[in-house]
Amino acid sequence: MTGEDADFERVLGRVRGPLSVELWHLDDADRQRWAELAARTGWTEVEWFDLPGAHAWSRRLPGEWEMTWQQTSDSGNLLDVRIMPPEHPLVWRHQLVDLIRTLGRAFERDVVLVDEGAGAAVLRFDPGTGRVGVAPPPRPVPAERPAYPLCCPTLDRQFSAPCTTCADPFSCPDTLVVYDADADAYALPIRDGGTSRSTIAYCPWCGAALPPAH
């Protein structure tokens, strides 16, 4: 067994599942590229629920290997893969690595396989090297915080005890409010894979007026 194989077995051996891949900010040309690739790699387009612009594919492997394409309001198109093999993911290591490599080469971008049960990245395709490897741990990005006292203890805790394990506030499920120091404004994060937010004028907990955005 090579060192790479041992690394794959180590990380996949801890998977709690299900597994997923999300690719955001795609365009219609990307969808056509994927549709052509899917036809050559064992994915079959299937009927899905009635949603304009939505498409779905399944793969002929034991378990559930499903891929959907959806239009989003402000983040381009989303290609979403959900994988629930019947046995432990370790059994399907070669198919998982091949899937990530295929997507990465098709779209020429980072592709990360996520263990949704643990909320952690597992494998990653690096477009720079063209290889699939163990995903590095995220490098936490400190949340911006105001330099003045806040209106209530609950809002203050959002900034005095920030998460240190998630990659950034927009990927952290425990972050309920974010702060923009340049605008001196507060907002609710929108979980769309990017940094979308909805600015708020009042504290969600005590109702006090917050500084207006400049």
C-alpha positions in Angstrom: 0.0 0.0 0.0 1.4 3.4 -1.0 1.5 6.3 1.4 -1.3 8.0 -0.6 -3.5 4.9 -0.2 -2.8 4.8 3.5 -3.8 8.5 3.8 -7.1 7.8 1.9 -7.9 4.9 4.2 -7.1 6.9 7.3 -9.5 9.7 6.5 -12.2 7.6 4.9 -12.1 5.2 7.8 -13.4 8.0 10.1 -16.2 9.1 7.8 -19.7 9.2 9.4 -21.4 10.2 6.2 -23.2 11.0 4.0 -20.6 12.5 1.6 -21.1 15.5 -0.6 -19.5 17.9 -3.1 -20.8 21.4 -3.8 -19.6 23.5 -6.8 -21.0 27.0 -6.8 -20.8 29.9 -9.3 -21.2 27.7 -12.4 -22.6 28.9 -15.7 -24.7 27.3 -18.5 -21.6 26.3 -20.4 -20.5 24.4 -17.3 -23.8 22.6 -17.2 -23.4 21.5 -20.9 -19.9 20.4 -20.2 -21.1 18.3 -17.3 -24.0 16.8 -19.2 -21.6 15.6 -21.9 -19.2 14.3 -19.4 -21.9 12.5 -17.4 -23.0 10.6 -20.4 -19.5 9.2 -20.8 -18.9 8.4 -17.1 -21.9 6.3 -16.0 -24.3 9.1 -14.9 -27.9 9.0 -16.3 -30.1 12.0 -16.3 -33.3 11.4 -14.4 -36.6 13.2 -13.9 -36.6 15.4 -10.9 -39.1 17.6 -9.1 -40.6 20.5 -11.1 -38.1 23.3 -10.6 -37.2 25.6 -13.5 -33.6 25.2 -14.6 -33.0 22.1 -12.4 -31.5 18.8 -13.6 -30.6 15.6 -11.9 -28.4 12.6 -12.6 -27.9 9.2 -10.8 -25.1 6.7 -11.0 -25.4 3.0 -11.5 -23.6 1.9 -8.4 -24.9 0.3 -5.2 -26.3 2.9 -2.8 -27.4 6.4 -3.7 -25.1 8.4 -6.0 -27.0 11.5 -7.0 -26.1 14.8 -8.6 -28.3 17.9 -9.1 -27.9 21.1 -11.0 -29.9 24.1 -9.7 -30.1 27.8 -10.5 -29.5 30.1 -7.5 -30.6 33.7 -7.1 -27.3 35.4 -6.5 -24.5 32.7 -6.7 -24.7 31.4 -10.2 -25.5 27.7 -10.6 -24.9 25.0 -8.1 -23.7 21.4 -8.9 -24.5 19.3 -5.8 -23.5 15.7 -5.3 -24.8 13.5 -2.6 -23.2 10.1 -2.0 -24.6 7.3 0.3 -22.9 4.0 -0.6 -24.4 0.9 1.1 -21.1 -0.1 2.7 -18.6 2.1 4.5 -17.1 4.7 2.1 -13.7 3.0 2.5 -15.0 0.3 0.2 -15.7 2.9 -2.5 -12.4 4.7 -2.2 -11.4 4.3 -5.9 -14.9 5.5 -7.1 -14.8 8.5 -4.8 -11.3 9.6 -5.8 -12.3 9.1 -9.5 -15.4 11.3 -9.0 -13.4 14.2 -7.5 -10.7 14.0 -10.1 -13.3 13.9 -12.9 -15.1 17.0 -11.6 -11.9 18.9 -10.9 -10.5 18.3 -14.4 -13.9 19.1 -16.1 -14.3 22.5 -14.3 -10.6 23.2 -13.7 -11.1 24.2 -10.1 -10.8 22.9 -6.5 -13.2 20.1 -5.6 -13.6 19.1 -2.0 -15.4 15.9 -0.7 -17.1 16.7 2.6 -18.2 14.3 5.3 -21.5 15.9 6.3 -21.8 13.7 9.4 -18.6 15.2 10.9 -18.8 18.6 9.1 -15.2 18.2 7.8 -13.5 18.1 4.4 -12.1 14.7 3.5 -10.5 14.7 0.1 -9.5 17.5 -2.3 -8.6 17.8 -6.0 -5.9 20.4 -6.5 -6.1 21.9 -10.1 -2.5 23.0 -9.7 -1.1 19.5 -9.5 -4.0 17.6 -11.0 -4.0 15.2 -8.1 -6.5 14.1 -5.4 -5.2 14.1 -1.8 -6.3 14.4 1.7 -8.0 17.8 2.3 -5.9 20.0 4.6 -7.7 21.4 7.7 -9.3 24.8 7.1 -7.3 27.8 8.1 -9.6 29.8 10.4 -10.3 33.4 9.3 -10.9 35.6 12.3 -14.3 37.4 12.4 -14.3 41.1 12.3 -15.5 42.7 15.6 -16.6 46.2 16.6 -14.2 48.3 18.7 -17.0 49.7 20.9 -19.3 48.2 23.6 -22.4 46.4 22.2 -26.0 46.7 23.2 -26.5 43.4 25.0 -24.5 40.4 26.2 -26.0 38.0 23.7 -24.8 40.1 20.7 -21.4 40.6 22.4 -20.9 36.9 22.7 -21.1 36.6 18.9 -17.8 38.5 18.7 -16.2 37.8 22.1 -16.2 34.0 21.7 -15.8 33.4 17.9 -15.5 29.9 16.5 -11.9 28.7 16.0 -12.5 25.6 14.0 -14.6 26.7 10.9 -12.8 28.2 7.9 -14.7 31.5 8.2 -17.8 33.0 9.9 -19.9 32.3 6.8 -19.3 28.6 6.9 -19.9 28.3 10.7 -23.4 27.2 11.7 -22.9 28.8 15.2 -22.3 32.3 13.7 -25.6 34.1 13.7 -24.5 37.7 13.1 -21.5 39.1 11.2 -19.9 42.5 11.3 -18.4 44.6 8.5 -15.8 47.0 10.0 -15.5 49.1 6.8 -19.3 49.9 6.8 -19.7 49.6 10.6 -22.7 47.4 9.8 -24.2 44.2 11.1 -25.8 41.4 9.0 -27.2 37.9 9.0 -25.0 35.5 7.0 -26.7 33.7 4.1 -25.6 30.1 3.7 -25.1 30.0 0.0 -21.5 28.9 -0.2 -20.2 32.5 -0.4 -20.2 35.6 1.7 -23.8 36.8 1.0 -25.4 38.6 3.9 -28.6 40.5 4.8 -27.9 43.8 6.7 -29.9 44.4 9.9 -30.8 47.7 11.6 -31.7 46.3 15.0 -30.3 43.8 17.4 -32.1 40.4 17.0 -32.0 39.9 20.8 -32.6 43.2 22.6 -34.1 45.3 19.7 -31.6 48.2 20.1 -30.9 50.2 17.0 -27.6 49.3 15.4 -25.2 51.6 13.5 -26.5 52.3 10.0 -24.4 51.1 7.0 -22.3 53.9 5.5 
